[in-house]
Amino acid sequence: MKVEIWSDVVCPWCYIGKRHFEEALASFAHADEVEIEWKSYELDPGAPREREGAYVDRLASKYGVGKGEAQAMISRVVNAGAEAGIEFRFDISRPGNTFDAHRLLHLAKKRGVQNELEDRLFASTFTEGRAIGDVDTLVELAGEAGLDVDEAREVLVSDAFADDVRADEQEAAEIGVRGVPFFVFDRKYGVSGAQPAKAFAEVLQRVWREANPIEVLGVEGAGICDDDSCAI
């Protein structure tokens, strides 16, 4: 089974969705046969390398609400994150343009450490307060995820994997992705949002059953009970 996940590393619900999906996967009997691919999606392609001002102020401005209401929005995410084992620190967050981060994720896919880098990018953005749009920071995070730091820097000072990022985003538009996280299972079922682990578990089971139907074999006339009063 293949699961493709469109996500952005400055999206808190993507981080929560990742944890929920991983919880479901941990209890899935066929987890070792599930291939996961992270796909690029920029929530704000025009964002600067690092945004200025406090997160709560930017949120209030974006949605045209008061600071108190914006803080309530943040609290909702913080509480949902805590339930998923994430410590959100919006008070020290330094979000910014994620194009380079997505290019690195394509390098990480090529080197077999994409999920590890996705984790580091999320944690650095939402818990550690590191600048996600800074080249030096990205190189350091790449090394922590298992990538060669020299190769990572070479990617970032070039336009490597830029076409791959754009291709992911074009594909998202074609299949109707309007927000992230967005999970696609075997190119048959799409699941939008940070669903509870139980919901992901149900989808995993359904997709697996459809791909691996049970064929009943046997000989006609063999003894069988179909209720609590078996014919003898």
MARTI-631706 format. One record per residue (C-alpha): x, y, z. Coordinates in steps of 0.05 Angstrom, whole numbers, plus 5000, padded with zeros to 4 digits. Layout:
<sites>
XYZ ...
</sites>
This chain:
<sites>
500050005000 502450704984 500451315024 502052004995 501552595042 501153315018 503653755073 507254405091 512354445148 509255095175 502354765181 500954565253 495254105234 499953745187 504453595246 498553355287 495952945228 502752615221 502552395293 495352135287 497051745224 503351455257 499151235317 494450865270 500150565231 503450305294 497449855307 496549645234 498648915224 501549055155 505249695172 511749435143 508349395075 506150125075 510250615034 509751345055 511451925009 511252645031 508953124977 510253874972 504954394986 506455125001 501155485041 504256155023 509156114964 510356864969 512456855042 519157185061 524756755088 522656955158 516257305179 516457905225 512257995287 508757545337 504856945313 498557165350 498757845316 499557545247 493757075260 489257635284 490958045222 490057465174 483057295199 480857995219 479557815292 481758085359 488057865393 483957485445 480357075392 486956945356 489956695421 483956235430 485455945361 492655825381 490455495446 486055015408 491954785366 496554755427 491554305463 490653855403 498153815396 499053635469 494253055461 498552815403 505052895443 507253545411 509454155449 507554755406 511455385421 508155915378 511156445424 518156305395 516256065325 519956355265 516056125204 517656345134 518256105062 518355345057 520455244984 527555065003 525154595058 520854235006 526754174959 530753855014 525053365027 525753134955 533153014966 531452645029 526552204990 532152034942 536651845000 531451455039 530651925099 524652335079 520452175140 526352325186 527353015155 519853155157 520053035232 526053485242 522954045202 516454015241 519853995308 524654555291 518954995267 513854875322 517854685384 524954935377 523555625346 528555545290 528155945226 525255465174 527055915115 534456005134 539455615092 544455475148 538855225193 536254775138 543154485125 543954335200 537154005203 538753595141 544953325175 540953155238 536152755194 541752345163 543252735099 550252945078 550853675097 555153855037 550153544989 544453905025 547954575017 549354434944 541954324934 539954964970 544755414932 542255144866 535355034837 535554284847 528853944858 525054594843 521354244787 519553664834 516354154884 512354484828 510253804801 507553604870 503654254875 500854184805 498753474821 495253714884 491354214843 489353674793 486553204845 482953754882 487253874944 485054534975 488454485042 493354055081 494553555108 491653125053 492752375052 491851944989 491451184998 493350764937 490751314892 483651094910 481751464974 483352164997 482952375070 483153115087 485453405153 488553165218 483552605228 483552205293 488051585294 481851145294 479551435227 486351315196 486350605223 479550475190 482050725123 488350305127 484249685141 479349835085 484649965032 488449345053 482248905049 480449164980 487549044955 488048354988 481248014985 480647345020 479246754973 475346215008 477645514990 475044835011 470944224992 463344224988 460043825043 465343935097 462644005168 460944715189 457045055245 453045675226 449745795294 449745505365 445744895345 450344515298 447543935258 451243295276 
</sites>
